[in-house]
């Protein structure tokens, strides 16, 4: 399966206020018109949003040294041009020696430190999947059911892992990566990563039920509250619910605690990333800026901390 078009860029601040979904936003069922056959609909171009030439990879070919700015950019910290600023600004050392010289080359096994943090170029991949129903959020399944890895068909050539999990029948935004440190931080409660779900319920929730969700409901593993709940603008039995924790089946259990049942569940925002116009079952690579923003959110060495 090919990657789909890039979505909208996430906002600068993950914890911004989300407005209620607009009737024609990406997570709405699109009205179908007569004669609007599949073949008739315009096919979207699918491409990787980051041109191959812009992807920074560092390989020490036959132990040849590489330019220091390229090395730093490949560690995901910033662009090469910004790495030059760091170098000239005296923020970079190699094997304990401050380097301010433009064009300095790093040899294999040398230790590069930027602003007190050791950096290493890695060939990380970050995939944003619009998970379809009936897929399991694991890398393999002993019952041979379709997994999210099957959906992306190992298109990156690298082993990637889902960041957190969505239930089999939950659709929407799932991040997959081989960047263990970032994944770990995104899943760690201390970083308070916001997830927003569009929840279709078996009944129209009352104002009182929405208040219960906001105030917190008691689950078997403790109190769980929705950071924000908004009614859908047009669909009476749909709400948008933001949560910070990621406990198992949390949304379904919270809805059950207020006496209702989830009919369908779709994650529309994760850590400031939005699905945009990524279609069900499609995936795309994150853009560089999206990766930078995730690093910022999880307090990994990033452009902001480096004042770039
Ligand atoms: N909450 C649920 O109940 N299920 C999911 O898949 C995600 C959040």
py3Dmol code that shows the C-alpha trace and the ligand (Angstrom):
import py3Dmol

protein = """\
ATOM      1  CA  UNK A   1       0.000   0.000   0.000  1.00  0.00           C
ATOM      2  CA  UNK A   2       1.274   3.448  -0.896  1.00  0.00           C
ATOM      3  CA  UNK A   3       1.486   6.355   1.499  1.00  0.00           C
ATOM      4  CA  UNK A   4      -1.243   8.930   1.179  1.00  0.00           C
ATOM      5  CA  UNK A   5      -1.089  12.706   0.910  1.00  0.00           C
ATOM      6  CA  UNK A   6       0.251  14.618   3.887  1.00  0.00           C
ATOM      7  CA  UNK A   7      -2.305  15.968   6.311  1.00  0.00           C
ATOM      8  CA  UNK A   8      -2.502  19.404   7.741  1.00  0.00           C
ATOM      9  CA  UNK A   9       0.426  20.452   9.789  1.00  0.00           C
ATOM     10  CA  UNK A  10      -0.166  20.090  13.480  1.00  0.00           C
ATOM     11  CA  UNK A  11      -0.497  23.269  15.437  1.00  0.00           C
ATOM     12  CA  UNK A  12       2.504  24.691  17.225  1.00  0.00           C
ATOM     13  CA  UNK A  13       1.076  23.832  20.580  1.00  0.00           C
ATOM     14  CA  UNK A  14      -0.276  20.399  21.171  1.00  0.00           C
ATOM     15  CA  UNK A  15      -2.353  21.607  24.065  1.00  0.00           C
ATOM     16  CA  UNK A  16      -4.228  24.127  22.071  1.00  0.00           C
ATOM     17  CA  UNK A  17      -7.982  24.259  22.341  1.00  0.00           C
ATOM     18  CA  UNK A  18      -9.754  22.085  19.843  1.00  0.00           C
ATOM     19  CA  UNK A  19     -12.862  23.524  18.356  1.00  0.00           C
ATOM     20  CA  UNK A  20     -15.929  21.407  17.751  1.00  0.00           C
ATOM     21  CA  UNK A  21     -15.668  19.548  14.462  1.00  0.00           C
ATOM     22  CA  UNK A  22     -16.984  21.383  11.458  1.00  0.00           C
ATOM     23  CA  UNK A  23     -19.587  19.658   9.360  1.00  0.00           C
ATOM     24  CA  UNK A  24     -17.185  19.146   6.495  1.00  0.00           C
ATOM     25  CA  UNK A  25     -14.058  18.377   8.483  1.00  0.00           C
ATOM     26  CA  UNK A  26     -11.935  15.353   7.717  1.00  0.00           C
ATOM     27  CA  UNK A  27     -13.541  13.076  10.223  1.00  0.00           C
ATOM     28  CA  UNK A  28     -17.063  13.555   8.975  1.00  0.00           C
ATOM     29  CA  UNK A  29     -18.788  10.984   6.840  1.00  0.00           C
ATOM     30  CA  UNK A  30     -18.596  12.614   3.423  1.00  0.00           C
ATOM     31  CA  UNK A  31     -22.010  12.978   1.782  1.00  0.00           C
ATOM     32  CA  UNK A  32     -22.288  10.952  -1.355  1.00  0.00           C
ATOM     33  CA  UNK A  33     -24.069  12.221  -4.382  1.00  0.00           C
ATOM     34  CA  UNK A  34     -25.840  10.257  -7.064  1.00  0.00           C
ATOM     35  CA  UNK A  35     -23.420   9.259  -9.802  1.00  0.00           C
ATOM     36  CA  UNK A  36     -20.534   9.791  -7.408  1.00  0.00           C
ATOM     37  CA  UNK A  37     -19.029   6.434  -8.227  1.00  0.00           C
ATOM     38  CA  UNK A  38     -15.665   5.371  -6.948  1.00  0.00           C
ATOM     39  CA  UNK A  39     -14.249   5.573 -10.442  1.00  0.00           C
ATOM     40  CA  UNK A  40     -15.762   9.032 -10.913  1.00  0.00           C
ATOM     41  CA  UNK A  41     -14.162  10.489  -7.799  1.00  0.00           C
ATOM     42  CA  UNK A  42     -10.858  12.210  -8.371  1.00  0.00           C
ATOM     43  CA  UNK A  43      -8.014   9.947  -7.345  1.00  0.00           C
ATOM     44  CA  UNK A  44      -5.730  11.575  -4.843  1.00  0.00           C
ATOM     45  CA  UNK A  45      -2.064  11.653  -5.651  1.00  0.00           C
ATOM     46  CA  UNK A  46      -0.101   9.571  -3.217  1.00  0.00           C
ATOM     47  CA  UNK A  47       3.395  10.584  -2.359  1.00  0.00           C
ATOM     48  CA  UNK A  48       5.900  10.848   0.417  1.00  0.00           C
ATOM     49  CA  UNK A  49       5.761  14.449   1.640  1.00  0.00           C
ATOM     50  CA  UNK A  50       9.474  14.566   2.329  1.00  0.00           C
ATOM     51  CA  UNK A  51      11.351  14.504  -0.961  1.00  0.00           C
ATOM     52  CA  UNK A  52      14.062  11.865  -1.071  1.00  0.00           C
ATOM     53  CA  UNK A  53      16.669  14.589  -1.468  1.00  0.00           C
ATOM     54  CA  UNK A  54      15.539  16.204   1.800  1.00  0.00           C
ATOM     55  CA  UNK A  55      15.717  13.019   3.846  1.00  0.00           C
ATOM     56  CA  UNK A  56      18.833  13.135   5.917  1.00  0.00           C
ATOM     57  CA  UNK A  57      20.597   9.869   6.267  1.00  0.00           C
ATOM     58  CA  UNK A  58      24.127   9.430   7.374  1.00  0.00           C
ATOM     59  CA  UNK A  59      26.106   6.405   6.444  1.00  0.00           C
ATOM     60  CA  UNK A  60      29.819   6.272   6.948  1.00  0.00           C
ATOM     61  CA  UNK A  61      30.740   4.942   3.523  1.00  0.00           C
ATOM     62  CA  UNK A  62      33.917   2.892   3.866  1.00  0.00           C
ATOM     63  CA  UNK A  63      34.641   4.757   7.095  1.00  0.00           C
ATOM     64  CA  UNK A  64      34.709   8.100   5.276  1.00  0.00           C
ATOM     65  CA  UNK A  65      34.131  11.105   7.546  1.00  0.00           C
ATOM     66  CA  UNK A  66      30.886  13.092   7.142  1.00  0.00           C
ATOM     67  CA  UNK A  67      30.258  16.780   7.588  1.00  0.00           C
ATOM     68  CA  UNK A  68      29.333  17.717  11.123  1.00  0.00           C
ATOM     69  CA  UNK A  69      26.211  19.677  10.088  1.00  0.00           C
ATOM     70  CA  UNK A  70      24.910  16.659   8.168  1.00  0.00           C
ATOM     71  CA  UNK A  71      25.608  14.401  11.125  1.00  0.00           C
ATOM     72  CA  UNK A  72      23.655  16.659  13.499  1.00  0.00           C
ATOM     73  CA  UNK A  73      20.739  17.045  11.073  1.00  0.00           C
ATOM     74  CA  UNK A  74      20.570  13.272  10.671  1.00  0.00           C
ATOM     75  CA  UNK A  75      20.144  12.938  14.421  1.00  0.00           C
ATOM     76  CA  UNK A  76      16.796  14.691  13.948  1.00  0.00           C
ATOM     77  CA  UNK A  77      17.733  17.797  15.912  1.00  0.00           C
ATOM     78  CA  UNK A  78      17.452  20.434  13.189  1.00  0.00           C
ATOM     79  CA  UNK A  79      18.283  21.174   9.571  1.00  0.00           C
ATOM     80  CA  UNK A  80      21.840  21.357   8.241  1.00  0.00           C
ATOM     81  CA  UNK A  81      21.678  25.127   8.029  1.00  0.00           C
ATOM     82  CA  UNK A  82      20.554  25.331  11.638  1.00  0.00           C
ATOM     83  CA  UNK A  83      23.292  22.884  12.597  1.00  0.00           C
ATOM     84  CA  UNK A  84      25.770  25.372  11.095  1.00  0.00           C
ATOM     85  CA  UNK A  85      24.384  28.023  13.462  1.00  0.00           C
ATOM     86  CA  UNK A  86      24.888  25.657  16.395  1.00  0.00           C
ATOM     87  CA  UNK A  87      28.446  24.952  15.306  1.00  0.00           C
ATOM     88  CA  UNK A  88      29.372  28.601  14.807  1.00  0.00           C
ATOM     89  CA  UNK A  89      27.582  29.444  18.070  1.00  0.00           C
ATOM     90  CA  UNK A  90      29.942  27.166  20.010  1.00  0.00           C
ATOM     91  CA  UNK A  91      27.331  24.581  21.016  1.00  0.00           C
ATOM     92  CA  UNK A  92      28.951  21.548  19.473  1.00  0.00           C
ATOM     93  CA  UNK A  93      31.870  19.437  20.619  1.00  0.00           C
ATOM     94  CA  UNK A  94      33.433  16.389  19.063  1.00  0.00           C
ATOM     95  CA  UNK A  95      35.286  14.001  21.359  1.00  0.00           C
ATOM     96  CA  UNK A  96      35.261  16.661  24.044  1.00  0.00           C
ATOM     97  CA  UNK A  97      36.760  19.398  21.837  1.00  0.00           C
ATOM     98  CA  UNK A  98      34.648  22.436  20.963  1.00  0.00           C
ATOM     99  CA  UNK A  99      34.237  22.692  17.186  1.00  0.00           C
ATOM    100  CA  UNK A 100      33.314  26.002  15.574  1.00  0.00           C
ATOM    101  CA  UNK A 101      34.861  25.350  12.190  1.00  0.00           C
ATOM    102  CA  UNK A 102      32.432  25.132   9.263  1.00  0.00           C
ATOM    103  CA  UNK A 103      32.993  22.057   7.179  1.00  0.00           C
ATOM    104  CA  UNK A 104      34.428  20.020  10.042  1.00  0.00           C
ATOM    105  CA  UNK A 105      34.084  16.307   9.365  1.00  0.00           C
ATOM    106  CA  UNK A 106      33.200  13.625  11.867  1.00  0.00           C
ATOM    107  CA  UNK A 107      34.818  10.229  11.730  1.00  0.00           C
ATOM    108  CA  UNK A 108      33.014   7.007  12.623  1.00  0.00           C
ATOM    109  CA  UNK A 109      32.848   6.359  16.384  1.00  0.00           C
ATOM    110  CA  UNK A 110      33.545   9.977  17.327  1.00  0.00           C
ATOM    111  CA  UNK A 111      31.316  11.380  20.045  1.00  0.00           C
ATOM    112  CA  UNK A 112      29.294  14.438  19.038  1.00  0.00           C
ATOM    113  CA  UNK A 113      27.692  16.511  21.788  1.00  0.00           C
ATOM    114  CA  UNK A 114      25.192  19.329  21.114  1.00  0.00           C
ATOM    115  CA  UNK A 115      24.338  21.593  24.009  1.00  0.00           C
ATOM    116  CA  UNK A 116      25.318  18.888  26.493  1.00  0.00           C
ATOM    117  CA  UNK A 117      23.433  16.047  24.757  1.00  0.00           C
ATOM    118  CA  UNK A 118      25.155  13.312  22.812  1.00  0.00           C
ATOM    119  CA  UNK A 119      23.563  12.962  19.385  1.00  0.00           C
ATOM    120  CA  UNK A 120      23.731  10.075  16.980  1.00  0.00           C
ATOM    121  CA  UNK A 121      22.372   9.923  13.487  1.00  0.00           C
ATOM    122  CA  UNK A 122      19.786   7.223  13.144  1.00  0.00           C
ATOM    123  CA  UNK A 123      17.664   6.226  10.263  1.00  0.00           C
ATOM    124  CA  UNK A 124      14.398   6.769  12.036  1.00  0.00           C
ATOM    125  CA  UNK A 125      11.077   6.453  10.328  1.00  0.00           C
ATOM    126  CA  UNK A 126       7.825   7.917  11.553  1.00  0.00           C
ATOM    127  CA  UNK A 127       4.595   6.735  10.018  1.00  0.00           C
ATOM    128  CA  UNK A 128       1.145   8.114  10.545  1.00  0.00           C
ATOM    129  CA  UNK A 129      -1.489   5.522   9.724  1.00  0.00           C
ATOM    130  CA  UNK A 130      -5.222   6.026   9.466  1.00  0.00           C
ATOM    131  CA  UNK A 131      -5.974   2.655  11.014  1.00  0.00           C
ATOM    132  CA  UNK A 132      -8.888   0.811   9.463  1.00  0.00           C
ATOM    133  CA  UNK A 133     -11.314  -1.372  11.431  1.00  0.00           C
ATOM    134  CA  UNK A 134     -10.503  -5.028  12.008  1.00  0.00           C
ATOM    135  CA  UNK A 135      -6.790  -4.517  12.449  1.00  0.00           C
ATOM    136  CA  UNK A 136      -4.803  -5.364  15.539  1.00  0.00           C
ATOM    137  CA  UNK A 137      -2.273  -2.958  17.011  1.00  0.00           C
ATOM    138  CA  UNK A 138       0.568  -5.454  17.297  1.00  0.00           C
ATOM    139  CA  UNK A 139       3.485  -6.390  15.112  1.00  0.00           C
ATOM    140  CA  UNK A 140       2.379 -10.020  14.748  1.00  0.00           C
ATOM    141  CA  UNK A 141      -0.656 -12.062  15.708  1.00  0.00           C
ATOM    142  CA  UNK A 142      -0.643 -15.761  16.529  1.00  0.00           C
ATOM    143  CA  UNK A 143      -4.214 -16.080  15.219  1.00  0.00           C
ATOM    144  CA  UNK A 144      -3.044 -14.584  11.927  1.00  0.00           C
ATOM    145  CA  UNK A 145      -5.439 -11.650  12.069  1.00  0.00           C
ATOM    146  CA  UNK A 146      -4.540  -8.524  10.119  1.00  0.00           C
ATOM    147  CA  UNK A 147      -2.167  -6.286  12.043  1.00  0.00           C
ATOM    148  CA  UNK A 148      -1.324  -2.624  11.518  1.00  0.00           C
ATOM    149  CA  UNK A 149       2.046  -3.767  10.212  1.00  0.00           C
ATOM    150  CA  UNK A 150       0.232  -5.734   7.487  1.00  0.00           C
ATOM    151  CA  UNK A 151      -1.603  -2.521   6.577  1.00  0.00           C
ATOM    152  CA  UNK A 152       1.586  -0.555   6.048  1.00  0.00           C
ATOM    153  CA  UNK A 153       3.109  -3.598   4.312  1.00  0.00           C
ATOM    154  CA  UNK A 154       6.519  -2.919   5.758  1.00  0.00           C
ATOM    155  CA  UNK A 155       6.865  -0.189   3.160  1.00  0.00           C
ATOM    156  CA  UNK A 156       9.735   1.474   4.973  1.00  0.00           C
ATOM    157  CA  UNK A 157      11.976  -1.583   4.916  1.00  0.00           C
ATOM    158  CA  UNK A 158      12.537  -0.998   8.637  1.00  0.00           C
ATOM    159  CA  UNK A 159      10.976  -2.551  11.701  1.00  0.00           C
ATOM    160  CA  UNK A 160       8.560  -0.071  13.187  1.00  0.00           C
ATOM    161  CA  UNK A 161       6.369  -0.380  16.247  1.00  0.00           C
ATOM    162  CA  UNK A 162       3.010   1.155  17.075  1.00  0.00           C
ATOM    163  CA  UNK A 163       3.118   3.937  19.657  1.00  0.00           C
ATOM    164  CA  UNK A 164       0.406   2.877  22.080  1.00  0.00           C
ATOM    165  CA  UNK A 165      -2.585   0.876  20.959  1.00  0.00           C
ATOM    166  CA  UNK A 166      -6.018   1.221  19.490  1.00  0.00           C
ATOM    167  CA  UNK A 167      -8.681  -1.460  19.839  1.00  0.00           C
ATOM    168  CA  UNK A 168      -9.357  -3.716  16.900  1.00  0.00           C
ATOM    169  CA  UNK A 169     -12.438  -1.790  15.810  1.00  0.00           C
ATOM    170  CA  UNK A 170     -11.129   1.675  16.613  1.00  0.00           C
ATOM    171  CA  UNK A 171     -10.109   3.621  13.536  1.00  0.00           C
ATOM    172  CA  UNK A 172      -7.944   6.681  13.099  1.00  0.00           C
ATOM    173  CA  UNK A 173      -4.597   8.049  13.907  1.00  0.00           C
ATOM    174  CA  UNK A 174      -1.852   5.645  14.897  1.00  0.00           C
ATOM    175  CA  UNK A 175       1.826   6.533  14.937  1.00  0.00           C
ATOM    176  CA  UNK A 176       4.433   3.878  14.154  1.00  0.00           C
ATOM    177  CA  UNK A 177       8.160   4.384  14.513  1.00  0.00           C
ATOM    178  CA  UNK A 178      11.512   2.785  15.246  1.00  0.00           C
ATOM    179  CA  UNK A 179      12.493   5.788  17.397  1.00  0.00           C
ATOM    180  CA  UNK A 180      12.266   4.055  20.768  1.00  0.00           C
ATOM    181  CA  UNK A 181      13.073   7.069  22.894  1.00  0.00           C
ATOM    182  CA  UNK A 182      10.432   9.266  21.317  1.00  0.00           C
ATOM    183  CA  UNK A 183       7.854   6.440  21.450  1.00  0.00           C
ATOM    184  CA  UNK A 184       8.601   5.807  25.104  1.00  0.00           C
ATOM    185  CA  UNK A 185       8.133   9.462  25.969  1.00  0.00           C
ATOM    186  CA  UNK A 186       4.933   9.780  23.968  1.00  0.00           C
ATOM    187  CA  UNK A 187       3.463   6.885  25.940  1.00  0.00           C
ATOM    188  CA  UNK A 188       4.751   8.074  29.303  1.00  0.00           C
ATOM    189  CA  UNK A 189       2.040   9.792  31.381  1.00  0.00           C
ATOM    190  CA  UNK A 190       4.405  12.555  32.527  1.00  0.00           C
ATOM    191  CA  UNK A 191       4.399  14.115  29.032  1.00  0.00           C
ATOM    192  CA  UNK A 192       0.604  14.430  29.141  1.00  0.00           C
ATOM    193  CA  UNK A 193       0.068  13.637  25.477  1.00  0.00           C
ATOM    194  CA  UNK A 194      -3.420  14.594  24.334  1.00  0.00           C
ATOM    195  CA  UNK A 195      -5.555  12.146  22.368  1.00  0.00           C
ATOM    196  CA  UNK A 196      -8.827  13.222  20.844  1.00  0.00           C
ATOM    197  CA  UNK A 197     -11.492  10.700  19.926  1.00  0.00           C
ATOM    198  CA  UNK A 198     -14.660  11.069  17.956  1.00  0.00           C
ATOM    199  CA  UNK A 199     -17.140   8.888  19.778  1.00  0.00           C
ATOM    200  CA  UNK A 200     -20.442   7.681  18.376  1.00  0.00           C
ATOM    201  CA  UNK A 201     -22.767   6.488  21.119  1.00  0.00           C
ATOM    202  CA  UNK A 202     -25.930   4.375  21.176  1.00  0.00           C
ATOM    203  CA  UNK A 203     -27.883   7.341  22.560  1.00  0.00           C
ATOM    204  CA  UNK A 204     -27.784  11.117  22.625  1.00  0.00           C
ATOM    205  CA  UNK A 205     -25.752  11.967  25.708  1.00  0.00           C
ATOM    206  CA  UNK A 206     -27.353  14.423  28.111  1.00  0.00           C
ATOM    207  CA  UNK A 207     -25.606  17.527  29.435  1.00  0.00           C
ATOM    208  CA  UNK A 208     -25.406  15.749  32.759  1.00  0.00           C
ATOM    209  CA  UNK A 209     -23.595  12.780  31.197  1.00  0.00           C
ATOM    210  CA  UNK A 210     -21.103  15.150  29.519  1.00  0.00           C
ATOM    211  CA  UNK A 211     -20.506  16.854  32.863  1.00  0.00           C
ATOM    212  CA  UNK A 212     -19.842  13.462  34.455  1.00  0.00           C
ATOM    213  CA  UNK A 213     -17.182  12.773  31.809  1.00  0.00           C
ATOM    214  CA  UNK A 214     -15.558  16.164  32.462  1.00  0.00           C
ATOM    215  CA  UNK A 215     -15.649  15.762  36.229  1.00  0.00           C
ATOM    216  CA  UNK A 216     -14.346  12.210  36.082  1.00  0.00           C
ATOM    217  CA  UNK A 217     -15.940   8.784  36.291  1.00  0.00           C
ATOM    218  CA  UNK A 218     -14.831   5.941  38.496  1.00  0.00           C
ATOM    219  CA  UNK A 219     -13.420   2.967  36.627  1.00  0.00           C
ATOM    220  CA  UNK A 220     -12.069  -0.238  38.210  1.00  0.00           C
ATOM    221  CA  UNK A 221      -8.544   1.190  37.877  1.00  0.00           C
ATOM    222  CA  UNK A 222      -9.396   4.606  39.291  1.00  0.00           C
ATOM    223  CA  UNK A 223     -10.889   7.933  38.322  1.00  0.00           C
ATOM    224  CA  UNK A 224     -10.757   8.870  34.626  1.00  0.00           C
ATOM    225  CA  UNK A 225     -11.724  12.249  33.280  1.00  0.00           C
ATOM    226  CA  UNK A 226     -12.109  13.804  29.881  1.00  0.00           C
ATOM    227  CA  UNK A 227     -10.017  16.900  29.496  1.00  0.00           C
ATOM    228  CA  UNK A 228     -12.604  18.267  27.109  1.00  0.00           C
ATOM    229  CA  UNK A 229     -15.880  17.005  25.625  1.00  0.00           C
ATOM    230  CA  UNK A 230     -17.734  18.738  22.812  1.00  0.00           C
ATOM    231  CA  UNK A 231     -20.871  17.802  21.026  1.00  0.00           C
ATOM    232  CA  UNK A 232     -20.608  17.217  17.319  1.00  0.00           C
ATOM    233  CA  UNK A 233     -22.023  20.122  15.360  1.00  0.00           C
ATOM    234  CA  UNK A 234     -24.423  18.055  13.303  1.00  0.00           C
ATOM    235  CA  UNK A 235     -24.529  14.482  14.605  1.00  0.00           C
ATOM    236  CA  UNK A 236     -26.536  14.308  17.814  1.00  0.00           C
ATOM    237  CA  UNK A 237     -25.103  11.021  19.032  1.00  0.00           C
ATOM    238  CA  UNK A 238     -21.455  11.949  18.428  1.00  0.00           C
ATOM    239  CA  UNK A 239     -19.052  13.730  20.789  1.00  0.00           C
ATOM    240  CA  UNK A 240     -15.401  14.646  20.621  1.00  0.00           C
ATOM    241  CA  UNK A 241     -13.548  13.693  23.739  1.00  0.00           C
ATOM    242  CA  UNK A 242      -9.968  14.584  24.704  1.00  0.00           C
ATOM    243  CA  UNK A 243      -8.100  12.408  27.140  1.00  0.00           C
ATOM    244  CA  UNK A 244      -4.566  12.519  28.433  1.00  0.00           C
ATOM    245  CA  UNK A 245      -4.104   9.065  29.867  1.00  0.00           C
ATOM    246  CA  UNK A 246      -4.072   6.012  27.646  1.00  0.00           C
ATOM    247  CA  UNK A 247      -5.549   3.228  29.726  1.00  0.00           C
ATOM    248  CA  UNK A 248      -6.906   0.110  28.059  1.00  0.00           C
ATOM    249  CA  UNK A 249     -10.339   0.639  26.483  1.00  0.00           C
ATOM    250  CA  UNK A 250     -10.498   3.916  28.381  1.00  0.00           C
ATOM    251  CA  UNK A 251     -13.030   5.712  26.214  1.00  0.00           C
ATOM    252  CA  UNK A 252     -15.369   2.714  26.016  1.00  0.00           C
ATOM    253  CA  UNK A 253     -15.163   2.196  29.756  1.00  0.00           C
ATOM    254  CA  UNK A 254     -15.807   5.883  30.472  1.00  0.00           C
ATOM    255  CA  UNK A 255     -18.843   5.903  28.201  1.00  0.00           C
ATOM    256  CA  UNK A 256     -20.080   2.705  29.797  1.00  0.00           C
ATOM    257  CA  UNK A 257     -19.656   4.325  33.241  1.00  0.00           C
ATOM    258  CA  UNK A 258     -22.184   7.002  32.298  1.00  0.00           C
ATOM    259  CA  UNK A 259     -24.693   4.384  31.136  1.00  0.00           C
ATOM    260  CA  UNK A 260     -24.115   4.524  27.379  1.00  0.00           C
ATOM    261  CA  UNK A 261     -22.316   2.403  24.813  1.00  0.00           C
ATOM    262  CA  UNK A 262     -19.741   3.231  22.138  1.00  0.00           C
ATOM    263  CA  UNK A 263     -20.939   2.360  18.652  1.00  0.00           C
ATOM    264  CA  UNK A 264     -17.847   3.592  16.822  1.00  0.00           C
ATOM    265  CA  UNK A 265     -14.605   5.195  17.855  1.00  0.00           C
ATOM    266  CA  UNK A 266     -12.114   7.153  15.815  1.00  0.00           C
ATOM    267  CA  UNK A 267      -8.937   8.859  17.025  1.00  0.00           C
ATOM    268  CA  UNK A 268      -8.664  12.182  15.223  1.00  0.00           C
ATOM    269  CA  UNK A 269      -5.756  13.863  17.033  1.00  0.00           C
ATOM    270  CA  UNK A 270      -2.688  12.416  18.695  1.00  0.00           C
ATOM    271  CA  UNK A 271       0.067  14.569  20.181  1.00  0.00           C
ATOM    272  CA  UNK A 272      -0.965  17.486  17.966  1.00  0.00           C
ATOM    273  CA  UNK A 273      -0.926  15.335  14.820  1.00  0.00           C
ATOM    274  CA  UNK A 274      -4.160  15.301  12.859  1.00  0.00           C
ATOM    275  CA  UNK A 275      -5.361  12.870  10.231  1.00  0.00           C
ATOM    276  CA  UNK A 276      -6.045  15.632   7.703  1.00  0.00           C
ATOM    277  CA  UNK A 277      -7.206  14.102   4.470  1.00  0.00           C
ATOM    278  CA  UNK A 278      -5.436  10.804   4.994  1.00  0.00           C
ATOM    279  CA  UNK A 279      -7.934   8.192   3.947  1.00  0.00           C
ATOM    280  CA  UNK A 280      -8.910   5.122   5.928  1.00  0.00           C
ATOM    281  CA  UNK A 281      -6.199   2.461   5.662  1.00  0.00           C
ATOM    282  CA  UNK A 282      -3.623   4.866   4.190  1.00  0.00           C
ATOM    283  CA  UNK A 283      -0.386   6.039   5.727  1.00  0.00           C
ATOM    284  CA  UNK A 284       2.223   8.698   5.212  1.00  0.00           C
ATOM    285  CA  UNK A 285       5.595   9.673   6.640  1.00  0.00           C
ATOM    286  CA  UNK A 286       5.637  12.491   9.140  1.00  0.00           C
ATOM    287  CA  UNK A 287       7.133  15.701   7.826  1.00  0.00           C
ATOM    288  CA  UNK A 288      10.337  17.001   9.356  1.00  0.00           C
ATOM    289  CA  UNK A 289       8.420  19.726  11.117  1.00  0.00           C
ATOM    290  CA  UNK A 290       6.024  17.220  12.631  1.00  0.00           C
ATOM    291  CA  UNK A 291       8.983  15.241  13.970  1.00  0.00           C
ATOM    292  CA  UNK A 292      10.549  18.424  15.350  1.00  0.00           C
ATOM    293  CA  UNK A 293       7.294  19.284  17.083  1.00  0.00           C
ATOM    294  CA  UNK A 294       7.010  15.815  18.628  1.00  0.00           C
ATOM    295  CA  UNK A 295      10.569  16.179  19.910  1.00  0.00           C
ATOM    296  CA  UNK A 296       9.644  19.523  21.389  1.00  0.00           C
ATOM    297  CA  UNK A 297       6.546  18.096  23.031  1.00  0.00           C
ATOM    298  CA  UNK A 298       8.497  15.254  24.611  1.00  0.00           C
ATOM    299  CA  UNK A 299      11.365  17.503  25.653  1.00  0.00           C
ATOM    300  CA  UNK A 300      13.926  15.734  23.531  1.00  0.00           C
ATOM    301  CA  UNK A 301      16.740  17.940  22.267  1.00  0.00           C
ATOM    302  CA  UNK A 302      14.919  20.229  19.884  1.00  0.00           C
ATOM    303  CA  UNK A 303      15.111  23.464  17.983  1.00  0.00           C
ATOM    304  CA  UNK A 304      13.358  25.461  20.677  1.00  0.00           C
ATOM    305  CA  UNK A 305      15.678  24.378  23.473  1.00  0.00           C
ATOM    306  CA  UNK A 306      18.556  25.208  21.126  1.00  0.00           C
ATOM    307  CA  UNK A 307      16.967  28.627  20.393  1.00  0.00           C
ATOM    308  CA  UNK A 308      16.985  27.980  16.635  1.00  0.00           C
TER     309      UNK A 308
END
"""
ligand_1 = """\
8
LIG
N -10.260 3.974 24.185
C -10.900 2.843 23.838
O -11.839 2.437 24.489
N -10.460 2.190 22.753
C -9.441 2.622 21.975
O -9.102 1.992 20.983
C -8.797 3.802 22.358
C -9.220 4.462 23.467
"""
view = py3Dmol.view(width=600, height=400)
view.addModel(protein, "pdb")
view.setStyle({"model": 0}, {"cartoon": {"style": "trace"}})
view.addModel(ligand_1, "xyz")
view.setStyle({"model": 1}, {"stick": {}})
view.zoomTo()
view.show()
